[in-house]
Amino acid sequence: MAKAPSKEPKMADTPIVRSTAGLCDAVMDEIDALRNGTGSPGRANAVAKLATVALETVRVEMEVQRYLKTIPTAAATGHKDTLGAPIKLGA
């Protein structure tokens, strides 16, 4: 018995540009697909969640850069730099 074709829209052949503009395009494409009936709410929700995680990652990276500008260098203080070390979770 043949498998029924998926109702999920196929992903574009070209990758998304890894920028804020590319991220906005991906989210807007999903909104367009929902509005014209070719998209699924589950896929749109997944894309929105991935976009949120991507933006949160950028926000954290920016916070780290701001923090690094406020502290003296390890060479000047004699303290070991712990940035970049794994963070212990659940402690």
TIMAR-666325 format. One record per residue (C-alpha): x, y, z; residue in three letters. Coordinates in steps of 0.2 Angstrom, whole numbers, padded with zeros to 4 digits, always signed. Layout:
BEGIN
XYZAla
...
END
This chain:
BEGIN
+0000+0000+0000Met
+0007+0017-0005Ala
+0010+0030+0008Lys
-0002+0045+0007Ala
+0007+0061+0003Pro
+0011+0073+0017Ser
+0000+0088+0019Lys
+0015+0098+0027Glu
+0022+0110+0014Pro
+0039+0106+0008Lys
+0054+0116+0014Met
+0062+0128+0002Ala
+0077+0122-0008Asp
+0087+0137-0003Thr
+0093+0139+0015Pro
+0087+0154+0025Ile
+0099+0168+0026Val
+0106+0168+0044Arg
+0102+0186+0049Ser
+0088+0195+0057Thr
+0081+0198+0039Ala
+0081+0180+0035Gly
+0073+0175+0052Leu
+0059+0188+0048Cys
+0057+0181+0031Asp
+0055+0163+0038Ala
+0042+0168+0050Val
+0033+0179+0038Met
+0033+0165+0025Asp
+0024+0154+0038Glu
+0011+0167+0042Ile
+0008+0168+0023Asp
+0007+0149+0022Ala
-0006+0149+0036Leu
-0016+0163+0028Arg
-0017+0155+0011Asn
-0021+0138+0018Gly
-0005+0129+0013Thr
+0003+0129+0030Gly
+0000+0120+0046Ser
-0002+0128+0063Pro
+0010+0115+0070Gly
+0024+0119+0058Arg
+0021+0138+0061Ala
+0021+0136+0079Asn
+0038+0126+0078Ala
+0046+0140+0067Val
+0040+0153+0079Ala
+0048+0144+0094Lys
+0064+0141+0084Leu
+0064+0160+0080Ala
+0062+0164+0098Thr
+0076+0153+0103Val
+0088+0161+0090Ala
+0083+0178+0095Leu
+0086+0174+0114Glu
+0103+0167+0110Thr
+0108+0183+0101Val
+0101+0193+0116Arg
+0112+0182+0128Val
+0127+0184+0117Glu
+0125+0203+0117Met
+0123+0203+0136Glu
+0139+0194+0138Val
+0148+0206+0127Gln
+0141+0221+0137Arg
+0147+0212+0153Tyr
+0165+0209+0146Leu
+0167+0228+0143Lys
+0163+0232+0161Thr
+0176+0220+0169Ile
+0195+0222+0170Pro
+0205+0210+0160Thr
+0212+0194+0169Ala
+0230+0200+0165Ala
+0227+0216+0175Ala
+0218+0208+0190Thr
+0228+0192+0191Gly
+0212+0182+0192His
+0208+0167+0181Lys
+0195+0170+0167Asp
+0181+0158+0169Thr
+0171+0164+0154Leu
+0170+0150+0141Gly
+0170+0137+0155Ala
+0155+0125+0156Pro
+0141+0130+0167Ile
+0136+0118+0180Lys
+0117+0115+0179Leu
+0106+0109+0192Gly
+0117+0114+0207Ala
END
